[in-house]
Amino acid sequence: MFAACEICNEKERKYKCKTCSLHYCSVVCYKKHQEQPCEPPAPADAVPGGPEALIREDRVPKKIILFSTIDTVPVEKLELLGQSEHLKNMLYNPHLRQLLTEIDNARDGMNAVKVAMMEPLFVEFADECLRLVEPEEDASQDNLNELVFTNRQHRR
């Protein structure tokens, strides 16, 4: 017994459509199948929230942070960077994109950042990133931190 072609149901199926996974036996059946547009098969398990939720979850893989430290920024805060129109507009600048590429490709990333920090454009970009990821606390808290720092310096 053989598995029959899903188009003609007569001959043994030998091939499978790359789009919809329909099995067929020959070029003739394939051409007949192509007369109607086909779509990828629906997933076996239904996703809560409908097909829109499936698209969002499938296309944006969750990144797992393997070696988190005290300085690791939570993913939720990093997502704010992608939503910032100001950052998007800054990235139109080819000089900034070149600086970021050089940092990304550098063997010594910390040194590359130090060099880039000499460029006002990069400093503005870094400040905007920090403003989004670490919003400023209220001014009274900042003044308190400065006061503590100043007092520590005077004790020495």
Salt bridges, closest charged atoms under 4 A:
GLU6 OE2 - ARG13 NH1 3.38
GLU6 OE2 - HIS23 ND1 2.80
GLU85 OE2 - LYS88 NZ 3.66
GLU119 OE1 - HIS95 NE2 3.28
GLU124 OE2 - HIS86 NE2 3.90
GLU128 OE2 - ARG131 NH2 2.61
